[in-house]
Amino acid sequence: MASIEFGEAVPEQAAVIGMLLREHGPNAWNWLPEDNVVATLAELAAGRGGAMLAWDGGDIVGAMIWRRDDPYPALRPADIPPEQAAYLAEAVVHRDYAGRGLGGRLLRELNGRLASRGIRWLAAERHEENLGSAGMMRKAGYKVLSAYDDPQRRHAGNRRTAVCGRRLDEAGSRLAHVRRMAEYNHWMNEKLYHTLEELPEATLSGNMGAFFGSLLGTLNHLLVADLLWMKRFAELPEPGMLAVLRERAAPVALNSWLSHSLAGCLAERRLLDRLLLDWCAALTEAELDQPLSYRNMRGVAATKPLFPVLMHLFNHQTHHRGQLSTLMSQLGLDPGVTDLVVLIDDV
């Protein structure tokens, strides 16, 4: 989904969003009565709420519709006043994009935009047994606050509604920084690989005097280093989705080859970047202070707090992408803007 773009809706798009919602929103878990849809879209059209959209080309393929409301004030943190709370009224992803992580990305985008507007709390509902929605919300930092019998609205499974919520006033926190760096890493890697697709394999693998020789050698080294660190993270007590890496063989050297082709490296890159994005989204503040014990490539044992080690991983990525940018410039290639600051919202 490299072509997916995100942005806020304008009121005039309410009708188009309604078409997407009606066609792709209803399912066994999702209660979508027409009167609620009409009311939600009317508020959106009147500018009393908003929506975060995902586009693929010119088509809207996902939407998160919110309004300034809090139907569960007793569950809201005591230090957050009602005017700084919002409610996620509807969420929809085009069926052709289901199961590809788009809902989670949309929700994370919405978190950031609402926080930049001074909204500090977002509440949402889902069917208690909807595992897809549960995973999406967990990865975006939401916690289940309560659950109750809801037979009028829930017609499948146990017919219960789970109420979820999340503080959004973490813009300057370590967690927000970790998640932003994971997004930056993914964004930059997609840009670089897309630009390098213009080059023939002979140029990609030709020795240009870099520390790891070629463009391909540098790309491969980044994969090796990231895999080594992520396998170490996978040994933490709560590795989450990184547990799938426990069975992967560890590279034996920093110049071990994971793939000798750009396409092979890109497939591995996207796998690792998606795992890293989702894992960082699910981390808690307390987990950033947990000790990480590992042995380096020389077998030397170390135990360090997780947060600065994560910063090392991101710094290492930026270091070698800088080398790649220099090599690309020598070949007349321009990957475009590479600055982290473009991913930081104005305040």
N, C-alpha and C positions, 0 to 999 in steps of 0.2 A: 504494500500500500504506500509506496514511495510518493505517489502523486497526490495523496490526500492533503487537503488544506483545511484550516479551521478559521472560523470567524464568527462574529456576533451577527444575529439576524437583525433586519430592520422591520418595522411593523408591516410594511407592504408585502413581506414574504409570508405572512400568516396563512394565506390560502394555500400556498405551495406546501408549507410545512404540514398543514392539515391533511392534504392528499397523501403525503408520506406516512403520516401517523395512522390514518384510517386503513391504508393498504397493508402496511408492514408492522403495525403495532399490536393488533390482537393476536393472542396465542393462548395456550391452555393456562398460563400463569397470569396473564395480564388482563386486568379488568379495564375495559375501555368503553363505558356507556357514552352514547352520543351527546347527551346533555352536558356531561363533563368536558368532552372535547370542544363543544361549541363555546362553553364558558371560558375555557383556557385560551382558546384562539382569540376570543373577543378581547380578553385582557392583553394578550400579546399585541393585537392590532391597535389597541388603544395606548400602547406604550406603558402599561402598568406592570408588565413583566418583561421577560427577555428570553432569548434562546441562543445556545451555542450550536453552530452548524458545522458539519463536515461535508466538504465538496470533493468530488472526484471529477476532474474536468469541469464541466458546467453543471453537473448534476448534484443535487443535495442528497447525500446518502446516509445522513444521520442527524439527529437533533436532540438536544436536551432543553426542555422548556421549564423555566422557573418563574416564580413570582415572589414578591415581597410579602411573605406570610410565614406563620409558624403555627401549624395546627397542633403541635405538641409542646406547649410552653413549659410544662413541668419537666421535660427532658432536656431543655436547653440549659447550658451552663449558667450559673447564677450571675456571672460577671458580664454576660452579653445581653444588652437590652433588646426588646422586640424589634426596634427599627434597624437593628444590625443583623437580622435573621432573614432567611429565605427558605423557600420550599421547592423541591424538585417535583414539578407537577406531572411531567410526562417525559419519557425517554424512548427513542425509537432508532433502530438501525435497519437499513435496507436488508432484506433477507439474503441477498447475494453477498453481503459483507459480514454476515453473522459468523461468530466463532473465530474472528480474526483480530480480536483485541480493539476494535474500533470504539466500542462503547466505553471501555476504560480510558482510552485516550481522550475521547470527548469529555468525559467527566473530569479528568485531570485538567483539561483546558478550561472547563467551566469553573473549577475551583480557583484557578489563578485569576480569571477575569473578575469573578465576584469579589475576591479578596482585594483586588486593586480598586474596587468601588467602595470599599469600607464595609462590606458584608463579612461578618465574622463567623456565621453559623449557617449550615445548610442541612435541612432535614429531608428525608426521603422515605418512601415505603416500597416494599416488595412482598411477594408471596414468600412465606417463611421457608418453603421447600424449593424455591427457584434457585438451583445451584449456579446457573449461569449468571444471573443477576447478583447473587451473593459473591461470587468470585470477582466480578467487575467492581463492585463497590468496595470490597476488601482491598483490592489492589490500588484503589484510589484513596485509601485512607479512612474509609467509613467503618463505624462500629455499630453493631446491633445494640439498641438501647432498650427495646421492649418488644413484646409480641402479644397478640391477643386474637381470640376467636373472631372471625370476620366472615360468616357464611353468606352474607348478602353480596359481598364483593368477590369472594374467592370461591371458585367452583371446582377446584381440583385439589388433590392431595388432602392435607389436613385442614384446608380452608382457613388458614391463619395468616395474618399480616404481621410482618416484622417491620419495626420502625428503626431507621438508621440515621445517624447524624455524624457530622464532622466539623471540627473547628477549622476555620479558614485563615485565622490570623496568625499564620506561621510563615509569612512571607520572608522574614529575616532569620528564620530558624535554620539549624543545621539540616533538618530533614528537607526543608524546601530547597536548600542549596544542593544537597545530594540529588534530589529528583531533577532539579534544573540541569545539573551536570550530566545526568544520564540522558536527558532529552537533547542536550547540546551534542553529546557524543554521537547519538543516533543521527541527528540532523546533519552533522558534519560528515560522518561516514557516508551517508547517502549522497551528499553533494560530491564528495571526492570520487566515489565509485562511478557515479553517473558521468562525470567529466572524463574519467580514465577510459570509459568504454569507447571513446573516439580513437584510441591508440591500438595499433596491431600488437599481437602477442610478442613479437620480436622486440619491439620497443619497450614493452612492459617488463620484459625479463632481461633486457640489456643492462650491463653493469655501468652505472653512472657515477661511481665513486662514493656512493652513500655508505653509511656505516654497515647496512645490510645489503649493499651492492645496488640492487635495482629497485624500481618502483614496486614490483611484485614482491621482492624480498622484504621491503619495508612493511608493506601491507600484511604479509605473512607473519612477520615478527610481532606486529600489534595483536594479531589473532592469538599467537602463541602465549604472549604475556598475559593477555586478558583471560585466556582459558586457564592458565596456571593460577592466577589470583582467584578466579571465580570457583575453581575446584577447591581452593582453600576455604573460601566463604561457604562452600557447600558442606563443609565439615562442622559448621557451627551447630549448636543444639537445635535451632529452628531455622533450617536452611530454606524453607519454602520451596518455590519452584526450582531453585538451584540444585535440589536433590537429584535431579536427572543427570547432573554432571558427575556424580560420584562414580558412575560406572565407566566414564570416559577415561581412556588412557592418557596419562599426563605426558606432555612433550618432554623429551630427555635433554633438550638444549634450547637456548633462545633462538637459534636459527634452524630448528627442526621445521620441516615442511609439512603444513596441513593441507596445502593445495598448491599446485604449480600453474593454475589458471586463474584468470580474473573472475570467471563465473563461479569457480569453486570457492574462492576466497569470499566472494560476495554472499554466497549461500551461508557460509559459516559465520560471516560478519553479522548477517541479519538474525541468525539464530542467537548468537551471544548478545547482541544489542537488545533483542526483545526480552530475553531472560533478565538482563540487567535492568531494563526499564521496569519490568513488572516486580522484580525483587526489591528495587529501591522504593517503588510505590507502596509496598507492603511493610517496609521497615518502620519501627517505632523509634521515638527519641531515645528510650532507654537502651534499645538494642545497639545504638551507635556507640555506646560506651563499653560493650561487652568485649572481653579479651579474645583475640584471635591468635591461636597457637599454630605454628607451621614450621617447616624447614625450607630454607632457600635452595637454590640449585646446587650449592656446594655442600648441602646437608647440614648447615648450621641452623640450630633451633632458635626460634624467637617467639615472643608473645607480646603483642602490641594491641592497643585499643583499635576498634574497627574504624571509627570515623577518620582518623588521619591516614589509615591505610587506604581507605576508599579515595581520599584526596590524592594519594600517590598514584592510584590507578588512573584517575582522570587526568592528572598532570602528565603522566607518562604517555597517554594517548595524545594529548595536545603537543607534547614535545616531538613525537614522530610524525604527526600530521603536519607540523611546521616543516620538517624535512621534506615530506611529500610535496607540500606547496612550492618549495624552492625548486625541486626537480621538475615539477609541472610547469613552473614559470620558464624554466630553461627550454622547455619544449613548446612554448607559446600557448600553454593552456591556462585558463583562468577559471577557478572553481567559484568565483564570486565572493560575496561577503562571508567572512569566516569569524566575525567577532561575536563572542558570547553575549555582549551587551544587547544585541538585537532580540534576544529571547527574554530580556528583563522588562517587565511592564513599567510604564511611567507611574509615578505616584502623585 
